[in-house]
């Protein structure tokens, strides 16, 4: 019951963002997790970092994202409502993110989307996520399902492999001028573009990345070029998220992501996981996710990109094993 009350109070604080000072809430989350998250507390001890001596965001150690593959990450003790899991090839260990509260994830997902796009209820949501629907534990499917349930349009729904039906629905939405979001995994959007190219007018096309082994990997610029041509739209939007996060970032087609109000991205030196990187320089990405209050809000990802003064960021690729050697050594010690 105590944990439930704390989460409810935290949700109330997150709902008021971006008006409160993000850094104040981030430092509150750090102090809380440094005490009540046993894994993070051990990590800080290993680094010989005294939480009482840390007074600003740039001093906070970020937990390597690999821990989600081999550790149970929880702040305090509680029973998981559900567990999100990443996709993985045979023999690979998936990341597992235990969710304490459905309300927390639904609240921050909705808040993040509506911050950039307006009320979800006003959109017809068409989700083309076959690789995610074909397995259990996808946080993206959970979010899309929640968005679909919030929509006032009965036409909203998932489309697995029936691209003809999806094309028909898209044409109907375009003709009737229904505000529509088509959100899809990259390879499936390419399939749709090849089989059913059509003008989509003001429909928002949003890719979530990933070929999932179905197609040859291409750059985001190449993907967007193909899709804008096939659908005759001015830009392709993008969603940035992952199993280990509850918050998302969004791009409206210029290659720059803006974080939702509960999220902030910082750059770290690629070869030194504890050193910060200057704004605008190529860096490994650290993410503060205030929605992860029940797990860990400070995550050192394996993504490479650039972070700018307005908190926007660009994603350029992934670290390789040699790049993350420093992080891997610390993971091995815990």
C-alpha positions, 0 to 999 in steps of 0.5 A: 500500500505504501508503494502504491501511494508513492507511485500515485503521488509521483504520477501527480508530479509527472502530470504537471510537467513541463512546468516544474523544474525537471532537474528538481524531480530528477534529483528526487528520483536519484536520491530515492533510487540510490537508497531503495534500489539495491542494484543501483545502490551496489553500482554506486558503491562499486564506483565509490560514489556517495549519493550525498555528494551528488548535487547535479544531473551531470554528476549522476552515474547512469546504470548500463542498459545491459543490466536489464538482460541479467538482473531484476531491476526494482526500486523497493519490493513489489509485484509486477503488473506485467513485464515488458520484454525486448525482441531477441534472436535465438540464443540472445537474452532479452531485456526485461522491464517489470512494470509496477503500475499500468496507470503510470505507463499509460499516463506518461505515454499519453502525456508524451504523445499529446504534448506534441500532437494533441488529444489522442481521442481525436485521432484514428489510430492504425497500427502496423506492428506485425513483428511486435504483435507476433510475440508477447511482452511488447511495450510498443503494442501495449502503448498502441493498444492503449491509444486505440482504446482512447480513440473516438474512431471505431476504425482504429485498430491493429493490422497484422498482414492484411495490407489491403484492408489497411490501404482501404482504411487509409483511403477512407480516412484520407477522403473523409479527412479523418485525423489519422496516425499510421504507426508502423515498424519500418519493414512493414511500412516498406511492404505497404509502400511497395504494394499499395503506394497512395497519396495519404494527404494529411495522414501522419505516418510514424515509423518506430524503426527496425527491420527485425531481420525481415529486410536489409538495414537501411539508413533512416534517411533512405527509409524516409525517402522511400516512404515520402515518395510512396505516400506523397507526404511532406515528412515521415515522423518517428518514435524513439522508445525502447523496452527499458524506457516508459517515456518516448521521444518524437521526431516530425521528420527533420531527423531531430527527436524531442523528448517527452516532458518526463524524459531528458537525454544527455551525452557521455564520452563513447570510451569513458562511461563516466565522462560527459560529452559536449553538446553537439558532439558525437556521444553515447546517449544517457537517458533520464526517464522520470517515469521509471521511478519504480525501476531505474531512471538513469540509463546508459544506452548503447545508442550513439547520437548528438544532444543539443542545447534545447534538449533535442537529440539525434540518433546515429547508430549503436555502440559496438563491443569495443566502444562499451568495454568500460561499461561491460567491465562494470557490469561484470563486477556486479 
